[in-house]
Amino acid sequence: MASIDQEARRPTPEALLEQAALEGRGKLKIFLGAAPGVGKTYEMLSSGAQRKSEGVDVVIGIVETHGRAETERLALALETLPRAHIPYKGRILEEMDIDSVLARRPALVLVDELAHTNAPGSRHPKRYQDVEELLAAGVDVYTTLNVQHVESLNDVVAQITRIRVRETVPDSIIDRADEIEVVDITPQELIQRLHEGKVYVRDAAQRALKHYFSPGNLTALRELALRRTAQRVDEQMLSYMRAHAITGPWPTDERLLVCIDGSENAAGLIRYARRAADRLKTSWAVLHVEATSGDQPTETERAHIAEAYNLATSLGGETVTLTGENAADAILDYARDANVTQIVVGRPKRMRLSGYWRRSTVSDLIAKANDIGIHVIPVTGKREKPQIITRRTDEALDLYPYAVSSAAVAAALGIGRFILLFVPLPNISLVFLAAILFSAVNFGLWPSLYASLLSTLVYNFFFLPPLYTFTIVDPANILALVFFTIVAILTSNLTARTRRQVIVAQSQVRTTADLNAFSRKLAGISDLDDLLWAAAFQIASMLKLRVVFLFPAENHMVLAAAYPPDDVADEADLAAARWAFDHQRAAGRASDTLPGARRLFLPLKTTAGAFAVVGLDREAPGPLFSAEERRLLDALLDQIAVSIERIQLAEDVDNARVLSETERLRSTLLTSISHDLRTPLASIIGAVTSLRTYFDRFDAAQRNDLMSTIEDEAERLNRFVGNLLDITRLESGALNIRLTEVDIAELAETALRRAGRMLSGHKVQVDIPRDLPPVSADPILLEQVLFNLLDNAAKYSPPGSTIRMEARAATGEISISITDEGEGIPSDEIEAIFDKFRRSGSGDNRPAGTGLGLAVCRGFVEAFRGTISAANRTDGHGSIFTVRLPTLPIVRQSMEAKS
């Protein structure tokens, strides 16, 4: 018994994992105030000074004194780390330098104004994210926060003060705080501080007094701060209890739990619990236990449970469903784990077989509750005549199990009679136990009890003397028959209970497997239409419902997917769906809003809000689903909502990436135009101006030099503009390609002549046989490819170096290579050398150009069904560019196959 008690008192795995996750992290203390000016920063600095006097290494990461003399004096007593200076719109903004803090690595850092938004260009957009990084690095943090900056209280504060605060902190930060200290002063004292100019300057203080700092507002904000702190302290207490395996309750605050069954009186219990919770000013929950043994709730009872859950949700309660063999034990286990102090149950109004469960559960609760209060509430309603219920009257009797059970007993009778013909077996009654077990395993409790009773009668009639009569003469036989009956009933009951437990376990395993399979399926879907189709099919197959998904579009809802696929939504459905989406609440069938609609509409939402609506209906009247099915539906909808959000976020990321790339290209293009394209224009304008102004002073040679400059720079400008136009045509698909037979040798000569001026300072070697087979290409575009490659080689090769062009025939292709003796291509840039606006080199060593020439080459070559590659030479300095083009017969076969 002691070992069992020790096992039950072990810490929960969740609590141990939570403790393990906190190892190595810094401690967070939040100084929480109801409003600005209550003294949070002063209190934080005072606590920091106290820790420093205790020998703790304390520094100030960032503190805003707002010109308050007493605060500045405290700050001067502590080491202050330098701030980061971030330029923004012509100004220099100061932020906490998180790298300085991590490099200094103090034991404790003071960080003021947790909800502050960092300047653009900072590592994190929000200061609380800086604090999270410090905590993850093992640094303790003291910080300050006003209650109006708490995310979950933002709407409440806006209703109180008529001012919506834009800078908020997620509640998860507060939930992870190791300690919260409320810095509190009375509204009158804070208003006095405002009058004295200790919070704002005088003009700003007067405006604040008229709007934000009214006594009513400050009182309400004080209550919010105290309640939020109490909530966090309560969570810490629960975590401590779970981590140390302490059984509850600890009555630090009242918690109410109302337990219901499938009776029609559940609604009255829930209303009573809500009134009691209001009086106690505490939270409350509704619990239903589904027994793993015995009869299961009827459809009517399931409907009552579903209605009770809906009522509890509408009244602000939490709903919980558990399974267990003993209802009282399951209720008390949950109550102790959740630190429940009061349990509300209903008192049965009559003694009946179906009411025995409720009576025994109430009795067990009272006997085992110990420190938990039990409230037994009399049920209300029409009193009925007492009656003994032997089976559920609202279900039609299925005779098949009883017929099969009768056949099993008859088979046992035949087997027993057959055995007695050869062996005088004294315990022949065991044969009938096999029939009873068969009935219990296959059909449950009631058919097995019927088999037990029938087996008793048959055993008495055919095997106990005098035979063929129900009279029993021998007292020993009477005792044997009584014990046989008892054993038969116990066996049928235990087997039926085991069968029910197996059925429940199999159902849970099957449901879990289906949910896991559905989760894996959703993880592999990247298209929204496919996801909606899979989701509609999954809900329809698991819950036997008709399903539609609707998305908002301007002022109406649009049907996006349905199962069955031909399902449609009428005007009433669309109106209900729109209301459900706008208000983020259920609407339509069996709800409080637009109940006349054919479907029930539920919003699909995540922390970001609602983004779609799912509609559900079933042809049969009555509730759409039971409480268990509703839990399954919620699990499915949560998975679907997260998956839809994932796809939408992925689309947003792709769009942002495209916009970012477009912006980068635009910026690069403008840089090229503003610098590289203006350079030749400046040379042309300078030469023309010189000729116009000093024409008579220049001799013929000087004038020819200036004219050559104009010609060279005009050709250079023409190349730049040509590359821009070429890349634009390539990306827009407007490139007009005219494929003809091209002789590589002749085309190379043309390209070399055209590039003669650029190559004049280099040695040019050409090795192109005249008997190369022709290729199919656009001669003008292919010439441009060779010209761009020669231009690139000339730019990146020193004067006097050798540039070599050669061509060779291989199996089915011609390879053209251009080799230079420059510095080569950095190894990390080889793969990206053909990207737009990519140029090697940096600073003054980078040649002029737009970085489009090689990108144009790749586009043209790939249009000819060829390839182009770049590499560094293995026989010395320089790079080698190779173009491979299929020979003419290969190209024709490829085009014919494509046609």
Secondary structure, DSSP 8 states (H G I E B T S, - for coil): -HHHHHHHTS--HHHHHHHHHHTT---EEEEEESSTTSSHHHHHHHHHHHHHHTT--EEEEE---TT-HHHHHHHHTSEE---EEEEETTEEEEE--HHHHHHH--SEEEE--TT-B--TTSSSSBHHHHHHHHHHTT-EEEEEEEGGGBGGGHHHHHHHHS---S--B-HHHHHT-SEEEEE---HHHHHHHHHTTSSS-HHHHHHHHHTT--HHHHHHHHHHHHHHHHHHHHHHHHHHHHHTT--S--TTS--EEEE--SSTTHHHHHHHHHHHHHHHT--EEEEEEEESSS----HHHHHHHHHHHHHHHHTT-EEEEEEESSHHHHHHHHHHHTT--EEEEEE-SS--TTTHHHHHHHHHHHHH-TTSEEEEEE--S--------SS-TTS----HHHHHHHHHHHHHHHHHHHHHTT---TTTTHHHHHHHHHHHHHH-HHHHHHHHHHHHHHHHHHHSSSTTSS----HHHHHHHHHHHHHHHHHHHHHHHHHHHHHHHHHHHHHHHHHHHHHHHHHT---HHHHHHHHHHHHHHHH--EEEEEEEETTEEEEEEEESTT----HHHHHHHHHHHHHTS-EETTSSSSTTSSSEEEEEEETTEEEEEEEEE-SSSS-S--HHHHHHHHHHHHHHHHHHHHHHHHHHHHHHHHHHHHHHHHHHHHHHIIIIIHHHHHHHHHHHHHHHHHGGGS-HHHHHHHHHHHHHHHHHHHHHHHHHHHHHHHHHT------EEE-HHHHHHHHHHHTTTTTTTSEEEEE--TT---EEE-HHHHHHHHHHHHHHHHHTS-TT-EEEEEEEEETTEEEEEEE--SS---GGGTTTTTSTT---S-GGGS-SS-S-HHHHHHHHHHHTT-EEEEEE-SSSSSEEEEEEEEBHHHHHHHHHHH-
